[in-house]
Amino acid sequence: MRQKNMRVVITGAVLLVLAAAFFLFMMTMAPKSNDPRALMETVGQVSGVVGGIAIVMMIFGLIGKKTQG
């Protein structure tokens, strides 16, 4: 039997929401930038990495760890 780690799942979900919020917030700031295309490329990469880490955290938290016995 495996025991789910809900703390890791919740942390992953919060990180996913924060990555999406950061991306959307920076979309409103991009028109004011000197180079909006480069800004959004960087923001997209950062958001993608954080989102990927969040998804992996949620998967590992749902898989859980083996219990003793």
C-alpha positions as CSV (number, residue, x, y, z in Angstrom):
1,M,0.0,0.0,0.0
2,R,1.2,3.5,-0.8
3,Q,0.6,6.6,1.3
4,K,-0.1,9.8,-0.6
5,N,1.9,12.9,0.4
6,M,-0.7,15.6,0.2
7,R,1.7,18.4,1.3
8,V,3.7,17.8,-1.9
9,V,0.5,17.8,-4.0
10,I,-0.7,21.0,-2.5
11,T,2.7,22.7,-2.9
12,G,2.8,21.6,-6.5
13,A,-0.7,23.0,-7.2
14,V,0.3,26.3,-5.6
15,L,3.4,26.5,-7.7
16,L,1.4,25.8,-10.8
17,V,-1.0,28.6,-10.0
18,L,1.8,31.0,-9.2
19,A,3.6,30.2,-12.5
20,A,0.4,30.9,-14.5
21,A,-0.2,34.1,-12.5
22,F,3.4,35.2,-13.1
23,F,3.0,34.6,-16.8
24,L,-0.3,36.5,-17.1
25,F,1.0,39.4,-15.0
26,M,4.1,39.7,-17.2
27,M,1.9,39.7,-20.3
28,T,0.4,43.0,-19.0
29,M,3.9,44.4,-18.5
30,A,5.4,43.3,-21.8
31,P,4.0,46.2,-23.9
32,K,6.0,48.6,-21.7
33,S,9.3,46.8,-22.2
34,N,12.0,47.8,-24.7
35,D,12.0,44.3,-26.1
36,P,8.7,42.6,-25.4
37,R,9.4,39.5,-27.4
38,A,12.6,38.7,-25.5
39,L,10.9,39.4,-22.2
40,M,8.1,37.0,-23.0
41,E,10.5,34.3,-24.2
42,T,12.3,34.5,-20.9
43,V,9.1,34.7,-18.9
44,G,7.7,31.7,-20.8
45,Q,10.8,29.6,-20.1
46,V,10.7,30.4,-16.4
47,S,7.0,29.7,-16.1
48,G,7.4,26.5,-18.1
49,V,10.2,25.2,-15.8
50,V,8.3,26.1,-12.7
51,G,5.1,24.6,-14.1
52,G,6.9,21.4,-15.0
53,I,8.4,21.1,-11.5
54,A,5.0,21.6,-10.1
55,I,3.4,18.9,-12.2
56,V,6.2,16.5,-11.2
57,M,5.7,17.3,-7.6
58,M,2.0,16.6,-7.8
59,I,2.6,13.3,-9.6
60,F,5.2,12.1,-7.0
61,G,2.9,13.3,-4.2
62,L,0.0,11.3,-5.6
63,I,2.1,8.2,-6.2
64,G,3.3,8.4,-2.6
65,K,5.7,6.2,-0.8
66,K,5.5,2.6,0.4
67,T,4.3,2.1,3.9
68,Q,6.0,-0.4,6.2
69,G,4.5,-3.7,6.6
